[in-house]
């Protein structure tokens, strides 16, 4: 199961980034799955969310350890840029690796996400943009993509988006 928290950082300033994508590592259990946190900047759209989700999907492909954490900035200028870190199981040493996912790869994966799960993505954006959020409340929604667990294969995550299309959205 892929657990994703999507939040909207509202502000009047211009952002160089479309989004920030982070992961929080935890043991791969049903009680405590890993969570990806997507923070959208500017006015969120289905396309900007799909691009951020594409960064999360593509970063999982290159993940070297199950407990790795990732932090990336997603922009139209440079794609997804950030790093991944994990502890080596044999030495306990912290290992860090740079991440760079080219914009063309993000666009291709985002296009597939929108084709296969666009309705669920658009519903999530509509929830973030609803005008009746209490003033001062952080706009954040979480959802779980069911099916197959957290995986390194984009096709499995896309299948989970299709299954989640019925909408398992909870306000947080």
LOZA-315407 format. One line per field, with one value per residue: x, y, z of N, C-alpha, C in turn; residue in three letters; residue number from 1. Coordinates in nm, 2 decimals. Example, Ala and Ser with C-alpha at 12.3 -4.5 7.8 and 13.67 -1.06 7.14 Angstrom:
BEGIN
n.east (1.32, 1.28)
n.north (-0.57, -0.22)
n.up (0.78, 0.71)
ca.east (1.23, 1.37)
ca.north (-0.45, -0.11)
ca.up (0.78, 0.71)
c.east (1.32, 1.29)
c.north (-0.33, 0.00)
c.up (0.78, 0.79)
panu (ALA, SER)
miba (1, 2)
END
This chain:
BEGIN
n.east (0.08, 0.06, 0.11, 0.01, 0.04, -0.10, -0.04, -0.12, 0.07, -0.02, 0.02, 0.13, 0.35, 0.58, 0.68, 0.97, 0.97, 0.74, 0.66, 0.74, 0.87, 0.87, 0.98, 0.90, 1.05, 0.97, 0.90, 0.80, 0.51, 0.17, 0.06, 0.22, 0.30, 0.54, 0.54, 0.47, 0.51, 0.37, 0.41, 0.24, 0.30, 0.19, -0.11, -0.27, -0.30, -0.44, -0.24, 0.00, 0.00, 0.01, 0.26, 0.42, 0.36, 0.46, 0.73, 0.76, 0.70, 0.90, 1.13, 1.12, 1.18, 1.46, 1.54, 1.76, 1.76, 1.51, 1.44, 1.50, 1.51, 1.37, 1.41, 1.30, 1.29, 1.06, 1.05, 0.97, 1.20, 1.41, 1.33, 1.30, 1.49, 1.71, 1.78, 1.86, 1.87, 2.00, 2.07, 2.34, 2.31, 2.50, 2.72, 2.61, 2.65, 2.56, 2.44, 2.43, 2.28, 2.26, 1.97, 1.83, 1.58, 1.50, 1.31, 1.16, 1.11, 0.96, 0.73, 0.64, 0.57, 0.38, 0.18, 0.09, -0.01, -0.22, -0.38, -0.45, -0.54, -0.67, -0.92, -0.93, -0.71, -0.80, -1.02, -0.89, -0.75, -0.97, -1.08, -0.87, -0.90, -1.14, -1.36, -1.45, -1.27, -1.17, -1.05, -0.70, -0.64, -0.43, -0.42, -0.46, -0.47, -0.50, -0.43, -0.46, -0.30, -0.42, -0.33, -0.09, 0.11, 0.37, 0.58, 0.84, 0.78, 0.65, 0.42, 0.28, 0.21, 0.05, -0.16, -0.26, -0.35, -0.56, -0.73, -0.78, -0.94, -1.21, -1.21, -1.07, -1.05, -0.94, -1.00, -0.75)
n.north (-0.12, 0.22, 0.51, 0.84, 1.18, 1.47, 1.81, 2.16, 2.44, 2.74, 3.06, 3.39, 3.44, 3.39, 3.08, 2.89, 2.62, 2.36, 2.16, 1.99, 1.68, 1.44, 1.16, 0.95, 0.72, 0.40, 0.09, -0.17, -0.24, -0.32, -0.17, 0.05, 0.20, 0.32, 0.67, 0.90, 1.24, 1.50, 1.83, 2.09, 2.39, 2.72, 2.76, 2.46, 2.20, 1.93, 1.85, 1.95, 1.80, 1.54, 1.55, 1.58, 1.34, 1.16, 1.21, 1.09, 0.82, 0.76, 0.80, 0.59, 0.38, 0.39, 0.35, 0.25, 0.11, -0.03, 0.12, 0.38, 0.74, 1.01, 1.33, 1.58, 1.84, 1.96, 2.09, 2.29, 2.37, 2.20, 1.93, 1.67, 1.71, 1.61, 1.43, 1.10, 0.90, 0.65, 0.39, 0.18, -0.16, -0.34, -0.19, 0.02, 0.28, 0.60, 0.65, 0.85, 0.95, 1.13, 1.25, 1.27, 1.33, 1.35, 1.60, 1.52, 1.25, 1.27, 1.40, 1.20, 0.99, 1.13, 1.18, 0.92, 0.86, 1.05, 0.96, 0.70, 0.74, 0.98, 1.08, 1.03, 1.19, 1.44, 1.47, 1.48, 1.72, 1.89, 1.86, 1.99, 2.25, 2.33, 2.58, 2.59, 2.54, 2.57, 2.89, 2.94, 2.68, 2.41, 2.30, 1.98, 1.65, 1.30, 0.99, 0.65, 0.43, 0.14, -0.21, -0.43, -0.31, -0.09, -0.02, -0.07, -0.05, 0.13, 0.06, -0.10, 0.09, 0.25, 0.08, 0.06, 0.33, 0.32, 0.14, 0.28, 0.48, 0.49, 0.65, 0.71, 0.92, 1.11, 1.38, 1.56)
n.up (0.00, -0.09, 0.08, 0.07, 0.14, 0.05, 0.04, 0.03, -0.01, 0.06, -0.07, -0.15, -0.29, -0.57, -0.68, -0.74, -0.76, -0.84, -0.67, -0.36, -0.28, -0.04, 0.15, 0.42, 0.60, 0.73, 0.90, 0.67, 0.72, 0.77, 0.98, 0.99, 0.73, 0.48, 0.40, 0.15, 0.11, -0.05, -0.13, -0.27, -0.46, -0.53, -0.73, -0.72, -0.96, -1.16, -1.32, -1.21, -0.97, -1.07, -1.18, -0.96, -0.82, -1.01, -0.97, -0.72, -0.79, -0.98, -0.83, -0.65, -0.81, -0.83, -0.57, -0.33, -0.08, 0.13, 0.35, 0.28, 0.28, 0.10, -0.05, -0.26, -0.50, -0.73, -1.05, -1.34, -1.47, -1.41, -1.36, -1.13, -0.84, -0.59, -0.30, -0.16, 0.13, 0.35, 0.59, 0.59, 0.62, 0.71, 0.81, 0.94, 0.86, 0.74, 0.42, 0.14, -0.16, -0.46, -0.63, -0.95, -1.16, -1.49, -1.66, -1.89, -1.84, -1.61, -1.72, -1.90, -1.72, -1.56, -1.75, -1.80, -1.55, -1.53, -1.75, -1.66, -1.40, -1.37, -1.28, -1.01, -0.92, -1.00, -0.83, -0.58, -0.61, -0.63, -0.37, -0.22, -0.31, -0.23, -0.11, 0.16, 0.37, 0.71, 0.82, 0.83, 0.85, 0.76, 0.44, 0.36, 0.24, 0.27, 0.11, 0.02, -0.19, -0.29, -0.32, -0.39, -0.23, -0.13, -0.39, -0.63, -0.90, -1.16, -1.30, -1.13, -0.93, -1.09, -1.14, -0.88, -0.86, -1.04, -0.90, -0.68, -0.77, -0.70, -0.49, -0.20, 0.00, 0.27, 0.49, 0.66)
ca.east (0.00, 0.13, 0.04, 0.05, -0.02, -0.08, -0.07, -0.11, 0.13, -0.08, 0.10, 0.11, 0.48, 0.61, 0.76, 1.05, 0.93, 0.60, 0.63, 0.84, 0.83, 0.95, 0.93, 0.93, 1.08, 0.92, 0.90, 0.70, 0.40, 0.03, 0.03, 0.31, 0.36, 0.61, 0.45, 0.52, 0.45, 0.38, 0.37, 0.22, 0.31, 0.11, -0.24, -0.26, -0.37, -0.42, -0.11, 0.11, 0.00, 0.06, 0.41, 0.48, 0.34, 0.55, 0.86, 0.76, 0.70, 1.03, 1.23, 1.11, 1.25, 1.60, 1.56, 1.86, 1.72, 1.37, 1.42, 1.56, 1.42, 1.40, 1.37, 1.32, 1.22, 1.01, 1.03, 0.97, 1.33, 1.51, 1.27, 1.31, 1.63, 1.72, 1.87, 1.81, 1.96, 1.97, 2.17, 2.39, 2.27, 2.62, 2.81, 2.54, 2.69, 2.46, 2.48, 2.35, 2.29, 2.19, 1.86, 1.79, 1.49, 1.48, 1.17, 1.09, 1.07, 0.84, 0.61, 0.58, 0.50, 0.26, 0.08, 0.03, -0.09, -0.34, -0.46, -0.50, -0.61, -0.70, -1.04, -0.89, -0.62, -0.88, -1.10, -0.81, -0.73, -1.10, -1.08, -0.78, -0.94, -1.28, -1.36, -1.50, -1.18, -1.16, -0.94, -0.58, -0.62, -0.35, -0.50, -0.39, -0.55, -0.42, -0.50, -0.38, -0.32, -0.42, -0.29, 0.05, 0.20, 0.47, 0.65, 0.93, 0.74, 0.55, 0.30, 0.20, 0.15, -0.05, -0.27, -0.32, -0.43, -0.69, -0.81, -0.82, -1.03, -1.34, -1.19, -1.05, -0.99, -0.98, -0.94, -0.66)
ca.north (0.00, 0.34, 0.61, 0.97, 1.30, 1.59, 1.94, 2.28, 2.55, 2.86, 3.18, 3.48, 3.45, 3.31, 2.97, 2.83, 2.48, 2.32, 2.08, 1.92, 1.54, 1.38, 1.03, 0.92, 0.57, 0.32, -0.05, -0.20, -0.32, -0.26, -0.07, 0.17, 0.20, 0.44, 0.77, 1.00, 1.37, 1.59, 1.97, 2.17, 2.53, 2.79, 2.70, 2.32, 2.15, 1.79, 1.83, 1.97, 1.69, 1.42, 1.56, 1.55, 1.19, 1.10, 1.21, 0.99, 0.69, 0.74, 0.79, 0.46, 0.29, 0.39, 0.34, 0.14, 0.04, -0.02, 0.23, 0.51, 0.86, 1.10, 1.47, 1.63, 1.96, 1.94, 2.22, 2.28, 2.40, 2.09, 1.80, 1.64, 1.71, 1.60, 1.32, 0.99, 0.86, 0.53, 0.33, 0.05, -0.26, -0.41, -0.11, 0.12, 0.41, 0.67, 0.66, 0.95, 0.95, 1.24, 1.20, 1.37, 1.27, 1.44, 1.65, 1.44, 1.12, 1.30, 1.43, 1.08, 0.92, 1.21, 1.16, 0.79, 0.87, 1.12, 0.87, 0.59, 0.77, 1.12, 1.12, 1.03, 1.30, 1.56, 1.47, 1.52, 1.86, 1.96, 1.87, 2.09, 2.38, 2.36, 2.71, 2.59, 2.50, 2.68, 2.98, 2.91, 2.54, 2.36, 2.21, 1.85, 1.53, 1.18, 0.88, 0.53, 0.36, 0.00, -0.31, -0.47, -0.25, 0.01, -0.10, 0.00, -0.06, 0.23, -0.01, -0.14, 0.21, 0.30, -0.01, 0.11, 0.45, 0.28, 0.08, 0.39, 0.57, 0.51, 0.76, 0.68, 1.04, 1.15, 1.51, 1.56)
ca.up (0.00, -0.09, 0.16, 0.02, 0.20, -0.04, 0.10, -0.05, 0.06, 0.00, -0.05, -0.27, -0.36, -0.69, -0.64, -0.85, -0.76, -0.85, -0.55, -0.29, -0.26, 0.06, 0.20, 0.56, 0.61, 0.84, 0.86, 0.58, 0.78, 0.75, 1.08, 0.98, 0.60, 0.44, 0.35, 0.07, 0.14, -0.16, -0.10, -0.39, -0.45, -0.63, -0.74, -0.76, -1.08, -1.17, -1.39, -1.11, -0.88, -1.14, -1.20, -0.83, -0.80, -1.10, -0.91, -0.62, -0.85, -1.04, -0.72, -0.59, -0.90, -0.80, -0.43, -0.30, 0.04, 0.17, 0.45, 0.23, 0.28, -0.02, -0.05, -0.39, -0.55, -0.86, -1.12, -1.49, -1.52, -1.39, -1.33, -0.98, -0.80, -0.45, -0.25, -0.09, 0.24, 0.42, 0.67, 0.54, 0.72, 0.76, 0.88, 1.01, 0.81, 0.66, 0.28, 0.07, -0.30, -0.53, -0.72, -1.05, -1.26, -1.60, -1.68, -1.99, -1.77, -1.52, -1.80, -1.95, -1.61, -1.52, -1.85, -1.78, -1.43, -1.56, -1.83, -1.58, -1.27, -1.37, -1.21, -0.86, -0.91, -1.01, -0.71, -0.48, -0.63, -0.60, -0.23, -0.17, -0.36, -0.17, -0.04, 0.30, 0.47, 0.81, 0.80, 0.91, 0.85, 0.66, 0.34, 0.34, 0.23, 0.25, 0.05, 0.01, -0.32, -0.25, -0.42, -0.41, -0.14, -0.18, -0.49, -0.72, -1.04, -1.19, -1.35, -1.01, -0.87, -1.18, -1.11, -0.76, -0.88, -1.10, -0.80, -0.58, -0.84, -0.63, -0.40, -0.05, 0.04, 0.41, 0.53, 0.78)
c.east (0.09, 0.05, 0.09, -0.03, 0.01, -0.13, -0.05, -0.05, 0.08, 0.01, 0.09, 0.24, 0.49, 0.71, 0.84, 1.01, 0.78, 0.56, 0.75, 0.78, 0.92, 0.90, 0.98, 0.94, 1.02, 0.91, 0.78, 0.60, 0.27, 0.00, 0.11, 0.38, 0.45, 0.51, 0.53, 0.44, 0.47, 0.32, 0.36, 0.23, 0.23, -0.03, -0.23, -0.35, -0.35, -0.28, 0.01, 0.12, 0.05, 0.21, 0.48, 0.47, 0.44, 0.69, 0.87, 0.77, 0.84, 1.14, 1.23, 1.18, 1.40, 1.64, 1.66, 1.83, 1.58, 1.35, 1.48, 1.46, 1.47, 1.34, 1.40, 1.24, 1.18, 0.99, 1.03, 1.11, 1.42, 1.46, 1.27, 1.45, 1.63, 1.81, 1.80, 1.92, 1.91, 2.09, 2.21, 2.37, 2.39, 2.71, 2.74, 2.57, 2.58, 2.52, 2.38, 2.38, 2.20, 2.08, 1.84, 1.70, 1.46, 1.33, 1.09, 1.04, 0.95, 0.72, 0.55, 0.51, 0.38, 0.15, 0.01, -0.05, -0.22, -0.44, -0.53, -0.58, -0.64, -0.81, -1.01, -0.80, -0.70, -0.97, -1.02, -0.78, -0.86, -1.11, -0.99, -0.83, -1.08, -1.27, -1.39, -1.40, -1.17, -1.03, -0.82, -0.55, -0.52, -0.43, -0.41, -0.48, -0.46, -0.50, -0.41, -0.41, -0.31, -0.37, -0.14, 0.15, 0.29, 0.56, 0.75, 0.89, 0.63, 0.42, 0.22, 0.14, 0.04, -0.18, -0.34, -0.40, -0.56, -0.78, -0.86, -0.91, -1.16, -1.33, -1.18, -0.98, -1.04, -0.92, -0.86, -0.64)
c.north (0.12, 0.45, 0.75, 1.08, 1.41, 1.71, 2.05, 2.39, 2.68, 2.98, 3.27, 3.49, 3.36, 3.20, 2.92, 2.69, 2.46, 2.25, 2.04, 1.78, 1.49, 1.24, 1.02, 0.77, 0.52, 0.18, -0.08, -0.30, -0.25, -0.16, 0.06, 0.17, 0.32, 0.54, 0.87, 1.13, 1.46, 1.73, 2.05, 2.31, 2.60, 2.73, 2.56, 2.29, 2.00, 1.76, 1.84, 1.85, 1.56, 1.43, 1.53, 1.40, 1.11, 1.10, 1.10, 0.85, 0.66, 0.73, 0.65, 0.35, 0.28, 0.38, 0.22, 0.06, 0.06, 0.09, 0.36, 0.62, 0.94, 1.24, 1.53, 1.76, 1.93, 2.07, 2.19, 2.31, 2.28, 1.95, 1.79, 1.63, 1.70, 1.49, 1.21, 0.95, 0.73, 0.48, 0.20, -0.05, -0.33, -0.32, 0.00, 0.26, 0.47, 0.69, 0.76, 0.94, 1.06, 1.18, 1.31, 1.29, 1.37, 1.48, 1.56, 1.31, 1.15, 1.33, 1.30, 1.00, 0.99, 1.19, 1.03, 0.79, 0.94, 1.03, 0.76, 0.62, 0.92, 1.16, 1.13, 1.15, 1.43, 1.58, 1.52, 1.67, 1.94, 1.97, 1.97, 2.23, 2.42, 2.49, 2.70, 2.54, 2.61, 2.76, 2.94, 2.76, 2.50, 2.27, 2.09, 1.74, 1.41, 1.08, 0.77, 0.47, 0.21, -0.09, -0.32, -0.40, -0.15, -0.07, -0.01, 0.01, 0.04, 0.17, -0.05, -0.03, 0.26, 0.21, 0.03, 0.23, 0.41, 0.22, 0.18, 0.49, 0.59, 0.61, 0.72, 0.80, 1.08, 1.29, 1.49, 1.70)
c.up (0.00, -0.03, 0.11, 0.09, 0.10, 0.03, 0.01, 0.03, -0.01, 0.03, -0.17, -0.35, -0.48, -0.64, -0.76, -0.86, -0.78, -0.72, -0.49, -0.26, -0.16, 0.09, 0.35, 0.57, 0.74, 0.80, 0.77, 0.64, 0.76, 0.86, 1.06, 0.84, 0.58, 0.38, 0.26, 0.10, 0.02, -0.12, -0.23, -0.36, -0.56, -0.63, -0.80, -0.88, -1.08, -1.23, -1.30, -1.01, -0.95, -1.16, -1.07, -0.79, -0.89, -1.04, -0.80, -0.68, -0.91, -0.94, -0.66, -0.68, -0.86, -0.65, -0.40, -0.18, 0.07, 0.27, 0.41, 0.25, 0.16, 0.01, -0.19, -0.41, -0.69, -0.93, -1.27, -1.55, -1.51, -1.36, -1.18, -0.94, -0.65, -0.41, -0.18, 0.02, 0.31, 0.50, 0.61, 0.65, 0.78, 0.84, 0.97, 0.96, 0.73, 0.52, 0.22, -0.08, -0.36, -0.62, -0.83, -1.15, -1.37, -1.62, -1.78, -1.93, -1.68, -1.60, -1.86, -1.84, -1.57, -1.62, -1.83, -1.65, -1.45, -1.65, -1.75, -1.46, -1.26, -1.29, -1.06, -0.83, -0.91, -0.88, -0.59, -0.49, -0.59, -0.44, -0.17, -0.20, -0.30, -0.09, 0.11, 0.40, 0.58, 0.79, 0.89, 0.91, 0.74, 0.57, 0.31, 0.33, 0.21, 0.18, 0.04, -0.12, -0.28, -0.36, -0.43, -0.32, -0.21, -0.27, -0.57, -0.86, -1.07, -1.23, -1.23, -0.94, -0.96, -1.16, -0.98, -0.77, -0.94, -0.99, -0.70, -0.64, -0.78, -0.53, -0.25, 0.00, 0.18, 0.43, 0.65, 0.82)
panu (UNK, UNK, UNK, UNK, UNK, UNK, UNK, UNK, UNK, UNK, UNK, UNK, UNK, UNK, UNK, UNK, UNK, UNK, UNK, UNK, UNK, UNK, UNK, UNK, UNK, UNK, UNK, UNK, UNK, UNK, UNK, UNK, UNK, UNK, UNK, UNK, UNK, UNK, UNK, UNK, UNK, UNK, UNK, UNK, UNK, UNK, UNK, UNK, UNK, UNK, UNK, UNK, UNK, UNK, UNK, UNK, UNK, UNK, UNK, UNK, UNK, UNK, UNK, UNK, UNK, UNK, UNK, UNK, UNK, UNK, UNK, UNK, UNK, UNK, UNK, UNK, UNK, UNK, UNK, UNK, UNK, UNK, UNK, UNK, UNK, UNK, UNK, UNK, UNK, UNK, UNK, UNK, UNK, UNK, UNK, UNK, UNK, UNK, UNK, UNK, UNK, UNK, UNK, UNK, UNK, UNK, UNK, UNK, UNK, UNK, UNK, UNK, UNK, UNK, UNK, UNK, UNK, UNK, UNK, UNK, UNK, UNK, UNK, UNK, UNK, UNK, UNK, UNK, UNK, UNK, UNK, UNK, UNK, UNK, UNK, UNK, UNK, UNK, UNK, UNK, UNK, UNK, UNK, UNK, UNK, UNK, UNK, UNK, UNK, UNK, UNK, UNK, UNK, UNK, UNK, UNK, UNK, UNK, UNK, UNK, UNK, UNK, UNK, UNK, UNK, UNK, UNK, UNK, UNK, UNK, UNK, UNK)
miba (1, 2, 3, 4, 5, 6, 7, 8, 9, 10, 11, 12, 13, 14, 15, 16, 17, 18, 19, 20, 21, 22, 23, 24, 25, 26, 27, 28, 29, 30, 31, 32, 33, 34, 35, 36, 37, 38, 39, 40, 41, 42, 43, 44, 45, 46, 47, 48, 49, 50, 51, 52, 53, 54, 55, 56, 57, 58, 59, 60, 61, 62, 63, 64, 65, 66, 67, 68, 69, 70, 71, 72, 73, 74, 75, 76, 77, 78, 79, 80, 81, 82, 83, 84, 85, 86, 87, 88, 89, 90, 91, 92, 93, 94, 95, 96, 97, 98, 99, 100, 101, 102, 103, 104, 105, 106, 107, 108, 109, 110, 111, 112, 113, 114, 115, 116, 117, 118, 119, 120, 121, 122, 123, 124, 125, 126, 127, 128, 129, 130, 131, 132, 133, 134, 135, 136, 137, 138, 139, 140, 141, 142, 143, 144, 145, 146, 147, 148, 149, 150, 151, 152, 153, 154, 155, 156, 157, 158, 159, 160, 161, 162, 163, 164, 165, 166, 167, 168, 169, 170, 171, 172)
END
